[in-house]
Amino acid sequence: MEGDSVTLYTNVTETRQDDDLMWNFGTEKRHITRINKEAGIFSTSDGVDGRFRGRLLLNNKTGDLTITNTRITDTGLYKLQISGAKMSSKTFSVTVYAHLPVPVIIRDSSQCSSSSKCVLVCSVVNVTQVTLSWYKGNSLFSSISVSDLNSSLSLPLEVEYQENNIYSCVINNPIRNQTKHLNITEVCQPCSDLDSSLVYIELISAAAGSLLIVAAVVILCSYRKCKKTAQTREESFSKQKIHKAKSKHAEMVYENVPKKR
């Protein structure tokens, strides 16, 4: 599994003084580790693209190779070559699997046309080299597989509302599995109940929308009322100002009129 460590054994108790031991990965011609006691070489590399940086451990005595914190990209062929007094070689095929997600089971509401049937869908996302299956009790009911990287899988199942059978959705690869047990009562609701729930949600949404509209109208009306009041006050203040100005002018004119003797 991704994140684990794996060791590739040479089955050599101890390398000879004149042995030249090398590990190669995939089609790379450049070795990723090498032991040559005679030349004093005990080396590891990061690989051509740096994928093994800090993750290779080499046993200097036996030549065993350990890959730590494995990744999916470590999948491939590892070739051991020993040259010296005796020539020998070995090839290891390593496959690293990603961690498996727990399957998700949901009701397919688009298939809510039967009063006695419930259509379910079990699905997983971002998976590689896995099989997704429905089990009825301990018996395989249906399955689907994928080998591509980061794929999504979905598998439908039709059951009766009042069914007493035990169903499980299982995702597995060659070394691990994850299981999700089906609770029919919890996942399957009668279509009428499901429709009622949807109507209720729609009513709530409509009511919320209406409240927002009413609030907007109240705010707008309040704004207009305040604006109108302010304009009225301003007009009243202007009229008072004009009236005072006229009164003052009249007084000045009256004072300037010559008095008769």
ZAMARGU-4260 file (C-alpha; in steps of 0.2 Angstrom, whole numbers, plus 5000, padded with zeros to 4 digits):
<rodrens>
0) 5000/5000/5000 | 5005/5018/4997 | 5016/5024/5012 | 5022/5007/5016 | 5040/5001/5015
5) 5045/4986/5004 | 5062/4977/5003 | 5069/4967/4988 | 5080/4953/4994 | 5096/4948/4984
10) 5097/4931/4994 | 5115/4934/4996 | 5123/4932/5013 | 5137/4944/5009 | 5143/4951/4993
15) 5161/4946/4988 | 5175/4959/4987 | 5176/4959/4968 | 5157/4959/4965 | 5149/4974/4957
20) 5131/4974/4962 | 5118/4986/4954 | 5099/4990/4955 | 5090/4997/4940 | 5072/5003/4939
25) 5061/5001/4924 | 5069/5006/4908 | 5082/5017/4916 | 5099/5012/4911 | 5107/5022/4925
30) 5107/5012/4941 | 5098/5018/4957 | 5110/5009/4969 | 5127/5001/4967 | 5140/4991/4978
35) 5158/4988/4973 | 5168/4984/4988 | 5184/4984/4979 | 5182/5002/4973 | 5174/5007/4989
40) 5157/5011/4981 | 5141/5011/4992 | 5129/5023/4983 | 5111/5027/4981 | 5103/5039/4969
45) 5087/5048/4967 | 5083/5041/4950 | 5082/5050/4934 | 5067/5061/4938 | 5071/5062/4957
50) 5056/5051/4962 | 5067/5041/4975 | 5074/5056/4983 | 5078/5051/5002 | 5068/5035/5001
55) 5081/5021/4996 | 5090/5011/5009 | 5104/4999/5003 | 5111/4985/5014 | 5129/4987/5011
60) 5132/4969/5017 | 5119/4959/5007 | 5114/4972/4994 | 5095/4971/4999 | 5086/4986/4993
65) 5072/4994/5004 | 5060/5008/4997 | 5052/5018/5010 | 5036/5028/5010 | 5031/5020/4994
70) 5021/5029/4981 | 5010/5024/4966 | 5024/5030/4954 | 5036/5017/4962 | 5026/5004/4953
75) 5037/4995/4940 | 5051/4982/4937 | 5067/4982/4948 | 5082/4973/4941 | 5096/4967/4951
80) 5113/4963/4942 | 5128/4955/4950 | 5144/4954/4941 | 5161/4947/4947 | 5167/4929/4949
85) 5149/4924/4946 | 5136/4933/4936 | 5118/4933/4941 | 5102/4944/4939 | 5085/4945/4946
90) 5069/4955/4942 | 5056/4961/4954 | 5039/4967/4949 | 5032/4979/4962 | 5014/4987/4962
95) 5010/5000/4974 | 4991/5003/4978 | 4983/5019/4984 | 4973/5019/5000 | 4955/5014/4997
100) 4941/5026/5001 | 4925/5020/5010 | 4911/5018/4997 | 4897/5031/4997 | 4879/5024/4995
105) 4865/5037/4990 | 4847/5036/4984 | 4845/5039/4965 | 4830/5051/4966 | 4828/5052/4947
110) 4822/5033/4948 | 4808/5037/4961 | 4794/5031/4950 | 4790/5014/4958 | 4780/5013/4975
115) 4789/4997/4980 | 4807/4999/4972 | 4821/5009/4978 | 4836/5012/4967 | 4853/5015/4975
120) 4870/5020/4969 | 4887/5015/4977 | 4901/5026/4971 | 4920/5030/4974 | 4931/5043/4966
125) 4950/5045/4962 | 4953/5026/4962 | 4965/5015/4953 | 4966/4996/4949 | 4950/4992/4960
130) 4934/4982/4959 | 4918/4989/4966 | 4905/4976/4971 | 4888/4974/4978 | 4886/4959/4990
135) 4869/4951/4995 | 4874/4943/5011 | 4890/4934/5007 | 4886/4931/4989 | 4893/4943/4975
140) 4878/4951/4967 | 4886/4963/4954 | 4903/4971/4951 | 4913/4983/4940 | 4932/4986/4939
145) 4944/4999/4933 | 4963/5000/4930 | 4965/5018/4925 | 4973/5031/4936 | 4961/5042/4946
150) 4945/5035/4940 | 4927/5036/4947 | 4916/5021/4948 | 4897/5019/4951 | 4886/5004/4953
155) 4867/5004/4955 | 4856/4992/4965 | 4838/4990/4965 | 4829/4984/4982 | 4812/4983/4989
160) 4807/4995/5003 | 4802/4981/5015 | 4817/4969/5010 | 4826/4960/5024 | 4841/4955/5014
165) 4858/4962/5020 | 4868/4971/5006 | 4885/4978/5007 | 4895/4988/4994 | 4914/4983/4994
170) 4929/4991/4985 | 4945/4981/4984 | 4961/4979/4976 | 4972/4963/4977 | 4978/4967/4995
175) 4965/4977/5004 | 4946/4981/5004 | 4934/4993/5011 | 4915/4989/5015 | 4900/5000/5017
180) 4884/4991/5024 | 4867/4996/5017 | 4854/5002/5029 | 4838/5001/5018 | 4827/5010/5031
185) 4839/5025/5032 | 4843/5027/5014 | 4827/5022/5006 | 4812/5033/5009 | 4795/5031/4999
190) 4794/5042/4984 | 4779/5052/4992 | 4790/5056/5008 | 4804/5061/4997 | 4793/5072/4986
195) 4785/5080/5002 | 4802/5084/5008 | 4807/5092/4992 | 4790/5102/4992 | 4794/5108/5010
200) 4811/5114/5005 | 4804/5123/4990 | 4791/5131/5002 | 4804/5137/5014 | 4815/5144/5000
205) 4800/5153/4993 | 4795/5160/5010 | 4813/5166/5013 | 4813/5174/4996 | 4797/5183/5000
210) 4804/5189/5017 | 4819/5196/5008 | 4807/5206/4996 | 4797/5213/5010 | 4812/5218/5019
215) 4819/5227/5004 | 4802/5236/5001 | 4801/5242/5019 | 4819/5248/5018 | 4815/5257/5002
220) 4799/5265/5009 | 4808/5271/5025 | 4822/5278/5014 | 4809/5288/5003 | 4800/5293/5019
225) 4815/5300/5027 | 4820/5309/5011 | 4803/5317/5009 | 4803/5323/5028 | 4821/5330/5025
230) 4815/5339/5010 | 4799/5346/5019 | 4810/5352/5033 | 4822/5360/5021 | 4808/5369/5012
235) 4800/5375/5028 | 4817/5382/5034 | 4819/5391/5017 | 4802/5399/5018 | 4805/5405/5036
240) 4822/5412/5030 | 4813/5421/5015 | 4800/5428/5027 | 4812/5435/5039 | 4822/5443/5025
245) 4806/5452/5018 | 4802/5458/5035 | 4819/5466/5038 | 4818/5474/5021 | 4801/5482/5025
250) 4808/5489/5041 | 4822/5497/5032 | 4811/5505/5019 | 4799/5512/5033 | 4814/5520/5042
255) 4820/5529/5026 | 4803/5537/5023 | 4804/5556/5027 | 4793/5562/5042 | 4781/5576/5039
260) 4783/5591/5051
</rodrens>
